[in-house]
Amino acid sequence: MSRLILFTNDYPYRAGDVVFVEKEIEALAERFEDVVVFCHARDTTGGMVALPPGVRFGGNLFEPAPEDAPRKLIEVGPLALLLQATWRELWSGRLLRNARLFAMGAKVGMTQAHRSAVREAIAGDRDTVAYAFWAMGGGLALPWLRGVSARVVRVHRYDLYEERAIGGYLPFRPFLFARADRVLAISDDAAQYLEERYPQVGGKVRVSRLGAYGPDQAPRRQRDAVQTIVSCSAVSEVKRVDRILDSVLALHALDPSRPVRWVHFGEGPLFPQLRESVLSLPPGIEVDLRGQVPNATVSAFYETGAADAFVNLSASEGVPVSIMEAIAFDIPVVATAVGGTPEIVGPELRTGELVDADAHPDVVATALAGVLDAPSGTYAPRERWEAEYDARRTGARAAELVSSLADGRGRRRGRA
């Protein structure tokens, strides 16, 4: 019997990473006889999604338990691992200036790995593979696990690019990557970052892209007098949604006779300020802030064919799933050239246009005008989605990369 222990941040609760994990979970269930999910969910108010056959919920490791007391962690095995982690952190020059954050992260990871439900799940199958969907949150347990045949960790953005982290530090990265048998990077940029920064990943990194579901065929694009620009993200500092508004205003200024509509899906800490800023707009500009909606609502909007262009002006990204969803509906994109975004957006890919990370709104507006006015056939975004970002393919590839480590020869094969 082969078992997978899957560590997530929120899944199977409806918040957070459910939209990512659901694109892999069925493929994982097909390759393992038993899948046990442990999460680290703070928000459980939305309830759980239905689990596929062969997948069961092991528990929410964020909820405290009596066994979490520090004295319970004083065993030979955990202490030996803590010494390894401390030595690697010290040798890398990271420990002295980050001792407090290292200790906090180590405590969370050790506590997660020590939970009786986790240890019982591992003890039930000698060929157990552990897969951390993130390298933070629910994934901090991974390097502290004992008794598993292989360990796999996936890295994205917030759990990878250390200079973007709070305090410029992510805990015990050298120890984590040394203990992992395979590291899944969501982009070529992420893989390169890993290999340049962490020698411990040598030979272990595989690019495993996230994906998005799309329609069987692209909807017929409407040709309305009003051109519709759409965006979908949290309204936060890093996503810079306010710059999209500035760019829409600049687009209108280029040609005041061009009626423009901007539709945004998503909320966040800066949403109230955004809502205030659109109360007074010049004639010819319409703004529709839809707020937080189910993913199906966004897809239904794309299905109408109303969107003429998608825009993303984030300061930092992995590879945005929101862009994958847009190109699945054949919507061309204007986006900042950050993280892995250039791997999915660009004129040579026929998906849209890139702008510099700190491009002025006038530059973004010019790029948007070029996309909106481009002759038919200039862009073919759906072709890129079909080739690389269709979730039916990306989920199957991730499952194969994880399950290929499932037997006793997994460690050697993982480093081949």
C-alpha positions in Angstrom: 0.0 0.0 0.0 1.3 3.5 -0.8 0.3 6.5 1.3 0.6 10.2 0.7 0.6 12.7 3.6 -0.3 16.0 2.1 0.4 19.2 4.1 -1.6 22.3 3.0 -2.2 25.8 4.4 -6.1 25.6 4.3 -7.4 22.8 2.1 -9.8 21.1 2.6 -11.3 24.3 4.1 -12.8 26.6 1.5 -10.4 29.5 2.2 -7.0 30.1 0.8 -5.2 27.4 -1.2 -8.3 25.3 -2.0 -8.3 26.6 -5.6 -4.7 25.4 -6.0 -4.8 22.0 -4.3 -8.1 21.0 -6.0 -6.2 21.0 -9.3 -3.9 18.3 -8.1 -5.8 16.3 -5.5 -7.7 13.9 -7.8 -4.5 13.1 -9.8 -2.7 12.4 -6.5 -5.6 10.2 -5.3 -5.3 8.2 -8.5 -1.6 7.4 -7.8 -1.8 6.7 -4.1 -4.0 4.2 -2.4 -4.5 6.5 0.6 -4.1 10.3 0.9 -4.2 11.9 4.3 -4.5 15.7 4.4 -3.2 17.9 7.2 -3.8 21.6 7.1 -2.7 24.7 9.1 -5.9 26.7 8.6 -6.7 29.8 10.6 -10.1 30.4 8.9 -12.5 27.5 9.1 -15.7 29.4 9.0 -16.5 28.5 5.4 -16.6 24.8 6.1 -14.9 22.1 4.0 -15.1 21.1 0.3 -15.9 17.5 -0.5 -12.9 15.2 -0.6 -12.4 12.8 -3.6 -12.5 9.1 -3.0 -9.3 7.8 -1.4 -8.6 11.2 0.3 -9.3 11.7 4.1 -8.8 14.6 6.4 -6.2 14.0 9.2 -6.7 17.3 11.1 -6.0 21.0 11.4 -2.6 21.4 12.9 -3.2 25.1 13.6 -5.5 24.1 16.4 -3.6 23.8 19.6 -3.3 20.4 21.4 -2.0 19.3 24.8 0.8 17.4 23.1 2.2 20.7 21.8 3.9 21.5 25.1 7.7 22.0 24.5 8.5 19.3 27.0 6.7 16.8 24.8 9.2 17.6 22.0 12.2 16.5 24.1 13.0 13.3 22.4 16.3 12.0 20.9 15.0 12.2 17.3 13.6 15.7 17.3 16.5 17.1 19.2 19.0 15.6 16.8 17.1 17.2 13.9 17.1 20.5 15.7 20.8 20.3 16.1 21.1 19.7 12.4 18.9 22.6 11.5 20.7 24.9 13.9 24.1 23.9 12.6 23.0 24.5 8.9 21.5 27.9 9.8 24.7 28.9 11.7 27.0 27.7 8.9 25.0 29.6 6.3 25.4 32.8 8.3 21.6 33.2 8.8 21.2 32.2 12.4 22.7 35.0 14.5 20.7 37.8 12.9 17.5 35.7 12.7 17.6 33.6 15.9 14.1 34.5 17.1 12.4 33.8 13.8 14.4 30.6 13.4 13.3 29.4 16.8 9.6 30.3 16.2 9.6 28.5 12.8 11.4 25.5 14.2 8.9 25.2 17.1 5.9 25.3 14.6 7.5 22.7 12.3 8.5 20.4 15.2 5.1 20.7 16.8 3.3 19.9 13.5 5.5 16.8 12.9 5.1 15.6 16.5 1.3 15.5 16.4 0.1 12.0 17.2 -2.3 12.0 14.1 0.7 12.8 11.8 2.9 10.1 13.4 0.2 7.5 13.3 -0.4 8.2 9.6 3.3 7.7 8.9 3.6 4.6 11.0 0.7 3.0 9.1 2.7 2.6 5.9 6.5 2.1 5.5 6.3 3.6 1.9 4.7 6.9 3.0 5.6 10.0 0.9 5.2 13.4 2.5 4.3 16.3 0.3 4.2 19.9 1.5 2.2 22.0 -0.9 3.9 25.1 0.6 7.3 25.7 2.1 5.7 27.8 4.9 2.6 27.4 7.0 1.4 23.8 6.8 4.7 22.8 5.1 7.0 23.7 8.0 6.5 20.1 9.3 8.3 18.5 6.3 11.9 18.5 7.4 11.1 17.4 10.9 9.2 14.3 9.8 10.7 10.9 10.6 9.8 7.5 9.1 8.7 8.6 5.7 10.3 7.2 2.5 10.5 10.5 0.7 9.8 14.2 1.2 8.6 16.6 -1.5 8.1 20.4 -1.1 6.5 22.8 -3.5 7.6 26.5 -3.6 5.6 29.5 -5.0 6.3 33.1 -4.1 5.8 34.1 -0.5 7.4 30.9 0.6 10.4 31.2 -1.7 11.6 34.8 -2.5 13.2 35.6 0.9 13.9 39.2 0.2 10.1 39.7 0.0 9.5 38.0 3.3 8.9 39.8 6.6 12.3 40.7 7.9 13.9 39.3 4.7 14.0 35.9 6.2 12.3 32.5 5.9 13.2 29.9 8.5 15.6 27.0 8.1 15.7 27.0 4.3 19.1 25.1 4.1 17.7 22.4 6.5 14.4 22.2 4.6 16.0 21.8 1.2 18.7 19.4 2.5 16.0 17.1 3.9 13.7 17.3 0.8 14.1 14.6 -1.8 12.4 16.7 -4.5 11.6 20.4 -4.8 8.8 21.5 -7.1 9.2 25.0 -8.5 6.2 26.7 -10.2 8.3 28.5 -12.7 11.7 28.5 -14.4 12.4 31.7 -12.4 11.7 29.9 -9.1 13.9 27.0 -10.1 16.8 29.4 -11.0 16.4 31.2 -7.7 16.6 28.0 -5.8 19.7 26.7 -7.6 21.5 30.0 -7.3 20.7 30.6 -3.6 20.6 27.1 -2.0 23.3 24.5 -2.9 21.2 22.0 -0.9 18.8 21.6 -3.8 21.3 20.4 -6.3 19.7 17.9 -8.6 16.4 17.9 -6.8 14.5 20.8 -8.5 11.7 20.0 -11.0 9.6 22.7 -12.7 5.9 21.8 -12.0 3.6 24.6 -13.1 0.4 25.4 -11.5 -2.6 25.3 -13.9 -6.1 26.5 -14.4 -9.2 25.0 -15.8 -10.8 26.4 -18.9 -13.7 26.0 -21.3 -13.7 23.4 -24.0 -13.5 26.2 -26.5 -12.9 29.9 -26.2 -16.0 32.1 -26.0 -16.8 34.4 -28.9 -15.4 37.8 -28.1 -18.0 40.6 -28.0 -17.3 43.7 -30.1 -18.9 46.4 -27.9 -18.3 50.1 -28.2 -17.1 50.0 -24.6 -13.9 48.1 -24.2 -13.6 46.1 -21.0 -10.4 45.6 -19.0 -10.5 43.0 -16.2 -8.3 42.2 -13.2 -8.5 39.6 -10.5 -6.4 39.7 -7.3 -6.3 40.7 -3.7 -6.4 44.5 -3.2 -3.1 44.7 -1.3 0.2 46.6 -1.4 2.0 44.0 -3.4 -0.8 43.6 -6.0 -0.9 47.4 -6.6 -4.5 47.5 -7.9 -4.5 51.2 -7.5 -2.0 51.4 -10.4 -4.5 49.7 -12.6 -6.9 52.5 -11.9 -4.2 55.0 -12.7 -3.5 53.2 -16.0 -7.2 53.1 -16.9 -7.3 56.8 -16.4 -4.2 57.3 -18.5 -5.7 55.1 -21.2 -8.8 57.3 -21.3 -6.5 60.4 -21.5 -4.8 58.9 -24.6 -8.2 59.0 -26.4 -11.1 60.6 -24.5 -13.5 59.3 -27.1 -12.7 55.7 -26.2 -15.2 54.5 -23.6 -13.5 52.2 -21.1 -14.9 49.8 -18.5 -12.7 48.3 -15.7 -14.0 45.3 -13.8 -12.1 44.0 -10.8 -12.6 40.8 -8.8 -11.1 40.6 -5.3 -10.9 42.3 -2.0 -8.2 42.9 0.5 -6.8 45.4 3.1 -6.7 48.3 0.6 -10.2 47.7 -0.8 -11.9 50.5 1.1 -9.4 53.1 -0.2 -9.9 51.8 -3.8 -13.6 52.0 -3.4 -13.3 55.7 -2.3 -11.0 56.5 -5.2 -13.5 55.5 -7.9 -16.3 57.6 -6.6 -15.5 60.5 -8.9 -14.4 59.6 -12.4 -14.4 61.5 -15.7 -17.1 60.7 -18.3 -16.4 57.7 -20.4 -14.9 55.6 -17.6 -16.9 52.9 -15.8 -15.5 51.0 -12.9 -17.1 47.9 -11.5 -15.6 46.5 -8.3 -17.1 43.1 -7.8 -15.3 42.3 -4.5 -14.6 38.7 -3.3 -16.6 36.2 -5.4 -16.4 32.5 -6.0 -14.0 31.4 -8.8 -16.9 30.1 -10.8 -18.3 33.7 -10.9 -15.1 35.0 -12.5 -15.2 32.1 -15.0 -18.8 32.9 -15.8 -17.9 36.5 -16.5 -15.1 35.4 -18.9 -17.6 33.0 -20.6 -19.7 36.0 -21.7 -16.8 37.2 -23.9 -17.0 40.7 -22.4 -13.4 40.9 -21.4 -11.1 42.5 -24.0 -7.9 42.5 -21.9 -6.6 41.3 -18.6 -4.2 43.4 -16.5 -1.9 42.5 -13.6 0.6 45.1 -12.2 1.9 43.2 -9.1 5.3 44.1 -7.6 6.0 40.4 -7.1 4.6 37.2 -8.4 5.2 33.5 -8.8 3.2 32.7 -11.9 -0.3 34.2 -11.4 -3.1 31.7 -11.7 -5.3 34.6 -12.5 -3.4 35.1 -15.7 -3.7 31.4 -16.5 -7.5 31.6 -16.1 -7.6 34.6 -18.4 -5.6 33.1 -21.2 -7.7 29.9 -20.9 -10.6 32.1 -22.2 -8.3 33.6 -24.9 -8.1 37.0 -23.1 -4.8 38.8 -23.9 -2.8 40.2 -21.0 -0.8 43.2 -19.9 1.4 42.5 -16.9 4.5 43.5 -15.1 7.7 41.5 -15.8 8.2 40.2 -12.3 8.9 36.6 -11.0 7.7 34.0 -13.4 5.2 36.3 -15.2 7.5 36.6 -18.3 7.1 32.8 -18.7 3.4 33.2 -19.5 3.0 36.8 -20.8 4.8 38.3 -23.8 4.4 39.1 -27.5 6.7 36.2 -28.5 4.3 33.9 -26.6 1.3 35.6 -28.3 -0.3 36.1 -24.9 0.0 39.9 -24.5 2.5 42.5 -23.5 5.0 43.0 -20.6 5.8 46.3 -18.9 8.6 47.1 -16.4 7.9 46.4 -12.7 7.6 50.1 -12.0 6.2 51.3 -15.3 4.5 54.6 -15.3 0.7 54.5 -15.9 1.2 56.2 -19.3 3.4 53.2 -20.3 0.8 50.7 -19.1 -1.9 52.6 -20.9 0.1 52.5 -24.2 0.5 48.8 -23.8 -3.2 48.4 -23.1 -4.1 50.4 -26.1 -1.9 48.3 -28.3 -3.5 45.1 -27.1 -7.0 46.5 -27.4 -6.4 47.8 -30.9 -4.3 44.9 -32.2 -5.6 43.2 -35.4 -7.3 39.9 -35.0 -4.9 37.0 -34.7 -2.1 39.1 -33.2 -2.5 37.3 -29.9 -3.5 33.7 -29.3 -3.4 33.3 -25.5 -5.4 30.2 -25.3 -2.8 28.3 -27.3 -0.2 28.9 -24.5 -2.7 27.7 -21.9 -3.4 24.5 -23.8 0.3 23.9 -24.2 1.5 24.5 -20.6 -1.2 25.7 -18.1 -4.2 23.4 -18.6 -4.8 22.0 -15.1 -5.6 18.6 -16.4 -2.0 18.3 -17.5 -0.3 20.3 -14.8 -2.0 18.3 -12.0 -1.1 15.0 -13.6 2.5 16.1 -13.9 2.7 17.1 -10.3 1.2 13.8 -9.2 3.7 11.9 -11.3 6.6 13.8 -9.8 5.4 13.1 -6.3 4.4 9.5 -6.8 7.6 8.5 -8.5 9.2 8.7 -5.1 6.7 6.3 -3.5 8.9 3.1 -3.2 12.1 2.3 -1.3 14.2 3.5 -4.3 12.6 6.9 -4.2 15.6 8.8 -2.7 18.0 7.6 -5.4 15.5 8.2 -8.2 14.6 11.7 -6.8 18.2 12.8 -7.2 18.8 11.2 -10.6 
